[in-house]
Amino acid sequence: MAVRDAARGPPGPGRDEETAALLFERAHYRHDPCWLLPVPPRLCLACMLELLPEPCVSLVRKKHVLSCFQDALLRHASLVMPLVARDQRICIHFISMLFELLCNVEDGSVTDLCIEVLIQLTTQLKLEQTICCLLDECHKELCNMPSMRGSLATLTLLGKLVDAVPLLADKLVMEHSDLMEHLLRGLVYPNEGVQASVCYLYGKLYSSPVAAEMLLGHFREKLCPLFLSTLDGAQTKELQINCLGLLRQLLKYDLFVSLIMNKSALAESTEGVEGTPGKTSLPLVLKKLLLSRDETLQVASAHCITAVLVHSPVKHAPAFIHADIPEFLFEHLSSSSEVLVWSSYNCLILLAEEPLFFSKCHTVYGIESVVRSLQGSLKMNNTELHKQGLLLFAEILTRQPEEIKLFTSSAICRDAGRALQEAVRSPVLEVAAEALKAISAFLRKDHQSTPPVQYRELRALLEAMLSRCADFSQTPLSRRPLGHVSSRDSGKAILRRGKFLLSTLEGFRNACRLAVEFQSEPSAQENPFTAPSAEKEDTLEAFSEFLLSACDSLCIPMVMRHSEQATHPNLMEVFLSILHSLFIIVPHMKEKFSKKLASSSFIRLTLELKARFCSSLRHSALNQVCSSFLYYMILNLLSAPEKTEPLSKEELSVVSTFLQHGLPHISSRNPESLAFLSDRQYMEKTARQRQYCILLLFYLAYIHEDRFVSEAELFVAVQSFLLSLQDQGERPPLVVFRASIYLVSLCQDKDRALDEAVVSAIRKFLEDIPDLHLVYTHHPLLLKFFLSYPALMSRFGHRVLELWFSWEESSYEELDDVPSAGQSPLPASLAALFHMLRSSPSILLILLDLIYSSSVDTAHKVLIVLRMFLRRNEDVEVGGLIRGHFLLILQHLLVEHGASPSEASGNLPLLLSLLSLVQLKNMSEQELDSMAMKLLHQVSKLCGKCSPADVDILQPSFNFLYWSLHQTTPSSQKRAAAVLLSSTALIELLEKTLALTWTKVDSPRTELLCSAWLLTASFSAQQHYASLQKDPLLSYACVGCLEALLDYLHARSPDIGLWKSSNNPGRLMFPIAFHVVSQPWNRFLLFTLLDAGESSFLRPEILRLMTLFVRFQSSSVLSHEEVDHVLQGAALTDLSTLSNTTLQALHSFFLQVQSMGLLADHSMAQTLQTSLEGLTPSTSSAQPPLDMLYLGGVAVSLSHIRD
């Protein structure tokens, strides 16, 4: 009792007012202290049980007690719940008492508090008996209720109770099924609060699949029309929200969706029919909610539409489309609410699966809204919103019928492209990936054909797409904390990159397809609104070239980098289809592009793809693309080859046929292909076509330096293939035989040689070909192949060498100009030819024939090559071989064209030049043998049949005759001179030529005149000093010609006596020479040469000329005073700065003046003589200079012209 008294507390007015409010005073003293909570609020549960049903206690106090109890439940559930649950009878009594209070009070706040306390007790007690008690109470209350007027609290309690304990839904439906009838009564009761509670409870019941299945009949027969009518007529937001909640639960089940939509369809079909009661259509109800100004209802309506459509867009979308739902969804895209926009996106994406959505032109109406919404959403940070907007845009772009133009103006199309540019640049990979899909759909002809086609915008879009992909492909793989790449994470990253790259390539492929389709559209070729003077950037041609450049610089490198990590068939299929389409897009670049692809190992890549993925009839699409790509690339390479003749139309047709039949069946790896090529068994036509294809692929790969097959194995395989052809008596297409010869030539090593049977087979095949150029491929090893086997060289050596020189791009003149002391390395092809010439000098005879019989350009190349070979290979003795063969050629020519040699081969001058070179190669003096004398005779005979106008023939002929006279022993020189002087025709030709020296009209070239004078001088057996150079060639020639002329006159007039000078009786005069040298033109010549400058008299040719004038005492041309002036000038000159040639000429002049007694100032003369003797190089110690040389095309013997 003491404890009870202490708990009860002191009586009287001093008691704490709050505690007093919580205790029922008249009964509290009887209660055990255990019912008193030890913590605030100090509530006695026993007092609470007696206080709440007491009618004399005010409702306010009851509400306060309930509120404190609820607070205690929330804050001290561990203390309260054991008290409540200690006695089940008390617990049930407590719940019954609370339910009774709930049913009897009309204060909404008290009923809400009772419901919350009941729910808390029920959920925390978790006693089935307690729950059953509460359900029974609710059931009894609803059944005993004459009207639904007071059912709101009970219905609300049931709804929240099922929400708190979802398992109650099944129990309620199974054990209290008649309760559903009361719910129907509540649904038709004219109180939206009651209706809202009923809808809420229905929503919780239908959230259970078991309960929903049991209530299916109830819904079909009774609830469905009633519910739709309630939803349609709902005015309060509470009822609207609860109805939509119930609808969302119903729409989870396909069967309920079908029931509702069928009812809606029936309602729409009977609408307006007289005598038919009004029924409600769900699409129209949701449309009304969409039109409301309440964003929550708009979003809920959109969610419900989405919930219906996800079951079957094709089945249910027409009803919403006929209700014009898309129109209002498009309008909502301009909302500032991200949730509403996102919900509208979802609905429209599902509606887009129905063709009626497009045929009703909803997309045409709404595309601008989509673009504007996309532009606005991309400025937000809502990634999901970005993705859904791009997904909707992609769906519309993809599904829009071609016959219905989506973009009605170029401005909208431009804005759409720019929005996609911004989207693809997003740093969020998922957003960029969705943008790629939209770009692929955007690049469609019917989307871009609105004039003018905005190629510049398309280019910017593609650049953004490719740049984003390139950036992502170069992003380093994620790493673990320790810095090591996780293999699992790495695999996922590579997979993501592959998918992103595939989407990029699909977009690029669509751009290529767009370019191909526009080629047949004249209006799409260029922008008609572009000014004529503006740069043609907005043209199809510029766009096509951009596609080629972008593929070359971005697509190909990205794919190649990715293929090093992983190879996906779908990706490679798209990639190769792009390459294939580029052949069509840029036709003027297809050959060049094909060559670049072939040299970048794309033949190998494509064959590896076919072998890896396309065997056993797998990946048929990839196999078709690979075959098509190879087909067009091969034809492009054969149409414009670099090292062989292009195929004719007939040959291309043959190749096209066997490629089309053979390429799709090639899916084996290289060893298997080689084994198939080596098969000697009988080959059917289809199998042979496959062999042709394999051989052609290897051939083109080797030409472009992609040797992915073993040379030794290929060498054997091609031989077997050729023998198989011979065994079956087949004649392969020319291109196949060309490929066979080329591969055999390249794969033949030093230690490997063809069997005689193979060589014989090749020769037979070649003999059946009209001309060798049809199967020739330019390569040094092919030339070596033909020249290595006598059976081939004897029959085809001449033609193959002719083809080799005709295909050589360089004439090697730059190498020919290099002096022998500074020889540079030879090109590989030339070095190979020189090696063959050294090993088989007989090839030189073929080259001589080529010089005579080939075209001028080819013969010129041969001449240069032979000249270089002779200069660089002095140890090779080929002079006799060449001279003998040349003698035969010359004799044949004189027989056929004796009357007019100039009408013979235009290459005759080249042959004569080569003959001169061979003569020059023999530096030592040698006796002229019989062959040399015959050549001398034949050349002189050839010259005698020419006129001075035949400069090209006479110039090398004169050089040869001149060198023959000077590059031999004195005895042979006399014999040679006798042979030449005996040729009257030659002498007459020389006279005619020399007579042209003073003729300006129809005069031959200066070089020929020089050669004629030198040859004439050689006949006079006189030698004069000369130093010819290329630039002052004419002055040297004039002086040399005058020297030769005076010597010639003196030699032809030996019987004329000498006479003494009257001025100086001791000096001898030469009357004829004096007459010639005293002519006025000699002084004119002297002053013409002196016109070059103040010190020009110190040039060697002028000093020689003045020496000549002093020698023949021509004072009228060069006076004594002028001689003194020259000597004085020389004395004042720094002689150490002069060349040796000039010093020698000056020394000769001084000695001539001294010998003639013309020195006036002896002191000056003594000083000059001393200086000259000190500087003039000693002839005994100097290295003997090269005697024979070429200067400006003129052969000169220095010993001959040296004075």
Secondary structure, DSSP 8 states (H G I E B T S, - for coil): -HHHHHHH---STTS-HHHHHHS-HHHHTTS-GGGB-SSSS--BHHHHHHHTT-TTS-HHHHHHHHHHHHHHHHH-HHHHHHHHHT-HHHHHHHHHHHHHHHHH---HHHHHHHHHHHHHHHHHH--HHHHHHHHHHHHHHHHT-SSGGG-HHHHHHHHHHHHHSTTHHHHHHHH-TTHHHHHHHHHHSS-HHHHHHHHHHHHHHTTSHHHHHHTHHHIIIIIHHHHHHHHHH--SHHHHHHHHHHHHHHTTSHHHHHHHHHHHHHHHHHTT-TT------HHHHHHHHHHSS-HHHHHHHHHHHHHHHTT-HHHHHHHHHHTTHHHHHHHHTT-S-HHHHHHHHHHHHHHTTSTHHHHTTHHHHHHHHHHHHHHHHTTSS-HHHHHHHHHHHHHHHHHS-TTS-S-SSHHHHHHHHHHHHHHHT-SSHHHHHHHHHHHHHH--HHHH-SSS--HHHHHHHHHHHHHHHHHHHTS-----TTS---HHHHHHHHHHHHHHHHHHHHHHHHHHHHHHHHTT-GGGSB-TTS-TTS---SBHHHHHHHHHHHIIIIIHHHHHHHHTT---HHHHHHHHHHHHHHHHHSGGGHHHHHHHHHHTTHHHHHHHHHHHHSGGG--HHHHHHHHHHHHHHHHHHHHS-SSB----HHHHHHHHHHHHHHGGG----HHHHHHHHT--S---HHHHHHHHHHHHHHHHHHHTT---S-HHHHHHHHHHHHHHHHHTT----HHHHHHHHHHHHHH--TT----HHHHHHHHHHHHTSS-GGGS-B--HHHHHHHHHSHHHHHHHHHHHHHHHHHH-S---HHHHTS-GGG-----HHHHHHHHHHHH-TTHHHHHHHHHHHS-HHHHHHHHHHHHHHHHH-TTS--HHHHHHHHHHHHHHHHHHSSS-GGGS-TTHHHHHHHHHHHHHH--S-B---HHHHHHHHHHHHHHHTS-TT-HHHHHHHHHHHHHHHHSB-HHHHHHHHHHHHT-HHHHHHHHHHHHGGG--TT---HHHHHHHHHHHHHHTT---B----STTHHHHHHHHHHHHHHHHHHHH-TTS--EE-SS-TTSEE-HHHHHHHTSHHHHHHHHHHHTT-TTGGGSHHHHHHHHHHHHTT-TTTS-HHHHHHHHHHHHTS-GGGS-HHHHHHHHHHHHHHHHTT----HHHHHHHHHHHHHHS--TTTS-----EEEETTEEEEHHHHB-
